[in-house]
C-alpha cells in the first residue's frame, strides 16, 4: 500500500521537476534573446571596427544556435510534461483501483487474524479458570491437611 502512495508521490515530484525545468528554460531563453538584441545593437553602432564586427557576428551566430537548442529542449520538456500528465492520470486511477483491492485483502486478513487472536484469548481465559480451580482446590486440600495435622 505504501509503495502505491510512493508511486503517486514520485509522479508528482517528476511533474514538478519538469515544470521547474520549463521555467528555467524560458528564463534562459529570454536571457539569450536579450543578449542577441544587445549584440545586434552593438553591431549597428557607429564607428565599429571590422574585427569587433566579426566577433559580434560570430557571437550572434552562437547565441542563435543556443537559442535554437534551448527552444528545442523546451519543446521536448513540454511534450514530456504533457505526456506525463496524461499518463499520471491513468496511473493514479489504476493505483487507486489496486489500492482498493489491496484494502479489501488487507481487511480480510486482519479480520481473520483478529478472530484467531480472539479464539486464542478465549482459550487462554478458559484455561485460567481451570488453573484457578486447581489452585483453590489445592489450597483447600493444603488447609485441610494442615488443620488435620494440628489437631
C-alpha positions as a printed NumPy array, in Angstrom:
array([[  0.   ,   0.   ,   0.   ],
       [  2.834,   2.368,   0.877],
       [  4.592,   1.625,  -2.4  ],
       [  1.451,   2.731,  -4.275],
       [  1.458,   6.01 ,  -2.355],
       [  5.162,   6.384,  -3.148],
       [  4.483,   5.878,  -6.856],
       [  1.867,   8.631,  -6.83 ],
       [  4.204,  10.973,  -4.983],
       [  7.018,  10.145,  -7.447],
       [  4.757,  11.136, -10.343],
       [  4.088,  14.433,  -8.596],
       [  7.797,  15.057,  -7.995],
       [  8.66 ,  14.344, -11.622],
       [  5.885,  16.647, -12.803],
       [  7.113,  19.43 , -10.513],
       [ 10.687,  18.931, -11.763],
       [  9.536,  19.186, -15.381],
       [  7.586,  22.364, -14.656],
       [ 10.643,  23.859, -12.953],
       [ 12.811,  22.834, -15.909],
       [ 10.365,  24.569, -18.273],
       [ 10.551,  27.751, -16.209],
       [ 14.349,  27.621, -16.206],
       [ 14.44 ,  27.134, -19.973],
       [ 12.048,  30.041, -20.549],
       [ 14.214,  32.234, -18.341],
       [ 17.37 ,  31.167, -20.187],
       [ 15.593,  31.727, -23.499],
       [ 14.707,  35.309, -22.552],
       [ 18.295,  35.933, -21.361],
       [ 19.715,  34.734, -24.68 ],
       [ 17.164,  36.749, -26.634],
       [ 18.256,  39.82 , -24.67 ],
       [ 21.924,  39.045, -25.408],
       [ 21.126,  38.673, -29.121],
       [ 19.378,  42.036, -29.205],
       [ 22.32 ,  43.652, -27.368],
       [ 24.736,  42.07 , -29.848],
       [ 22.694,  43.314, -32.815],
       [ 22.582,  46.791, -31.305],
       [ 26.355,  46.716, -30.842],
       [ 26.798,  45.652, -34.483],
       [ 24.875,  48.701, -35.681],
       [ 26.805,  51.115, -33.523],
       [ 28.623,  53.879, -35.374],
       [ 32.377,  53.65 , -35.692],
       [ 32.797,  49.912, -35.156],
       [ 35.968,  48.303, -36.421],
       [ 35.776,  45.206, -38.693],
       [ 37.418,  42.847, -36.153],
       [ 34.852,  43.692, -33.475],
       [ 32.044,  43.393, -36.028],
       [ 33.279,  39.916, -36.98 ],
       [ 33.42 ,  38.882, -33.299],
       [ 29.924,  40.241, -32.702],
       [ 28.608,  38.407, -35.758],
       [ 30.106,  35.109, -34.62 ],
       [ 28.772,  35.696, -31.106],
       [ 25.311,  36.325, -32.563],
       [ 25.533,  33.087, -34.544],
       [ 26.498,  31.155, -31.405],
       [ 23.674,  32.766, -29.456],
       [ 21.221,  31.891, -32.244],
       [ 22.343,  28.248, -32.033],
       [ 21.985,  28.257, -28.251],
       [ 18.527,  29.783, -28.553],
       [ 17.522,  27.146, -31.092],
       [ 18.765,  24.354, -28.809],
       [ 17.013,  25.809, -25.771],
       [ 13.749,  26.138, -27.724],
       [ 14.137,  22.545, -28.872],
       [ 14.796,  21.367, -25.317],
       [ 11.823,  23.386, -24.058],
       [  9.553,  21.722, -26.618],
       [ 10.808,  18.3  , -25.537],
       [ 10.334,  19.068, -21.842],
       [  6.884,  20.484, -22.542],
       [  5.93 ,  17.379, -24.524],
       [  7.281,  15.143, -21.744],
       [  5.274,  17.067, -19.139],
       [  2.108,  16.821, -21.222],
       [  2.549,  13.082, -21.744],
       [  3.434,  12.543, -18.108],
       [  0.334,  14.437, -17.049],
       [ -1.863,  12.155, -19.168],
       [ -0.069,   9.007, -18.008],
       [ -0.158,  10.194, -14.392],
       [ -3.953,  10.391, -14.524],
       [ -4.164,   6.85 , -15.887],
       [ -1.636,   5.57 , -13.371],
       [ -3.347,   7.255, -10.419],
       [ -6.672,   5.732, -11.46 ],
       [ -5.072,   2.283, -11.781],
       [ -3.232,   2.651,  -8.475],
       [ -6.414,   3.726,  -6.696],
       [ -8.176,   0.628,  -8.047],
       [ -5.302,  -1.584,  -6.928],
       [ -5.281,   0.084,  -3.521],
       [ -8.998,  -0.613,  -3.212],
       [ -8.445,  -4.306,  -3.953],
       [ -5.487,  -4.335,  -1.576],
       [ -7.549,  -2.692,   1.179],
       [-10.178,  -5.418,   0.837],
       [ -7.495,  -8.094,   1.006],
       [ -5.827,  -6.461,   3.99 ],
       [ -9.115,  -6.039,   5.841],
       [ -9.928,  -9.703,   5.216],
       [ -6.523, -10.787,   6.545],
       [ -6.802,  -8.505,   9.563],
       [-10.283,  -9.809,  10.296],
       [ -9.017, -13.405,  10.175],
       [ -6.08 , -12.501,  12.409],
       [ -8.369, -10.736,  14.864],
       [-10.696, -13.742,  15.006],
       [ -7.711, -16.052,  15.526],
       [ -6.404, -13.877,  18.364],
       [ -9.865, -13.7  ,  19.925],
       [-10.18 , -17.504,  19.782],
       [ -6.725, -17.954,  21.335],
       [ -7.528, -15.416,  24.036],
       [-10.82 , -17.155,  24.837],
       [ -8.974, -20.464,  25.08 ],
       [ -6.405, -18.918,  27.416],
       [ -9.128, -17.388,  29.57 ],
       [-10.874, -20.773,  29.803],
       [ -7.579, -22.342,  30.881],
       [ -7.087, -19.689,  33.567],
       [-10.43 , -20.652,  35.077],
       [ -9.309, -24.281,  35.23 ],
       [ -5.983, -23.224,  36.764],
       [ -7.777, -21.045,  39.327],
       [ -9.973, -24.02 ,  40.266],
       [ -6.913, -26.253,  40.617],
       [ -5.098, -23.645,  42.724],
       [ -8.078, -23.13 ,  45.031],
       [ -8.671, -26.876,  45.209],
       [ -5.015, -27.49 ,  46.101],
       [ -5.049, -24.649,  48.623],
       [ -8.181, -26.109,  50.218],
       [ -6.582, -29.519,  50.495],
       [ -3.464, -27.972,  51.984],
       [ -5.572, -26.16 ,  54.568],
       [ -7.451, -29.376,  55.441],
       [ -4.174, -31.237,  55.694],
       [ -2.715, -28.611,  57.97 ],
       [ -5.903, -28.491,  60.023],
       [ -5.956, -32.288,  60.351],
       [ -2.287, -32.432,  61.265],
       [ -2.619, -29.845,  64.009],
       [ -5.487, -31.46 ,  65.687]])
